[in-house]
């Protein structure tokens, strides 16, 4: 379903997609990461939380212009 949604967004001319989720949804976060989405930490507290989730890897800092584009593979 996520693939279909991203494909439709691409067809509509969108170049980026953003998701919001809870840090407690580890399986969902893993799916989003596998699909090419990247976390964006807006402050030090969020960065610390994401480091815990990602096993010490720092999340992307805003702006997310360098984040992978999950829509890139849906052309």
C-alpha positions as CSV (number, residue, x, y, z in Angstrom):
1,X,0.0,0.0,0.0
2,X,2.8,2.4,0.8
3,X,4.3,1.8,-2.6
4,X,1.0,2.6,-4.3
5,X,0.6,5.8,-2.3
6,X,4.1,7.0,-3.2
7,X,3.5,6.1,-6.9
8,X,0.3,8.2,-6.9
9,X,2.1,11.1,-5.2
10,X,4.7,10.9,-8.0
11,X,2.0,10.8,-10.7
12,X,0.5,14.0,-9.1
13,X,3.8,15.8,-9.4
14,X,5.0,15.5,-5.8
15,X,8.7,15.2,-5.3
16,X,8.8,14.5,-1.6
17,X,6.6,12.7,1.0
18,X,6.7,13.3,4.8
19,X,5.4,11.0,7.5
20,X,4.7,11.4,11.2
21,X,4.8,8.5,13.5
22,X,5.3,7.6,17.2
23,X,8.7,6.5,18.4
24,X,6.9,3.5,20.0
25,X,6.0,2.1,16.5
26,X,9.4,0.4,15.9
27,X,8.0,-2.0,13.2
28,X,6.5,0.9,11.3
29,X,9.6,3.0,11.6
30,X,11.6,0.0,10.2
31,X,9.3,-0.2,7.2
32,X,9.6,3.5,6.5
33,X,13.4,3.3,6.7
34,X,13.5,0.4,4.3
35,X,11.3,2.3,1.9
36,X,13.7,5.2,1.9
37,X,12.2,7.6,4.4
38,X,14.6,9.2,6.8
39,X,14.0,10.7,10.3
40,X,14.4,14.4,10.8
41,X,15.3,15.7,14.3
42,X,14.1,19.2,15.0
43,X,15.9,19.5,18.3
44,X,18.4,17.9,20.6
45,X,15.7,15.9,22.4
46,X,14.4,14.4,19.1
47,X,17.9,13.7,18.0
48,X,18.6,11.7,21.2
49,X,15.4,9.8,20.8
50,X,16.2,8.9,17.2
51,X,19.7,7.9,18.1
52,X,18.2,5.4,20.5
53,X,15.8,4.0,17.9
54,X,18.5,3.9,15.2
55,X,21.2,2.3,17.4
56,X,23.4,5.4,17.8
57,X,23.1,6.7,14.2
58,X,22.3,10.4,14.0
59,X,19.1,11.3,12.1
60,X,19.0,13.9,9.4
61,X,18.9,17.5,10.6
62,X,16.4,19.9,9.0
63,X,16.2,20.9,6.3
64,X,15.9,17.4,5.0
65,X,17.1,18.3,1.5
66,X,19.8,15.6,1.8
67,X,17.4,12.9,3.0
68,X,16.8,10.0,0.6
69,X,13.7,10.5,-1.6
70,X,11.3,7.7,-1.0
71,X,9.4,8.7,-4.2
72,X,12.5,8.3,-6.4
73,X,11.9,4.6,-7.1
74,X,8.3,5.0,-8.0
75,X,8.5,6.5,-11.4
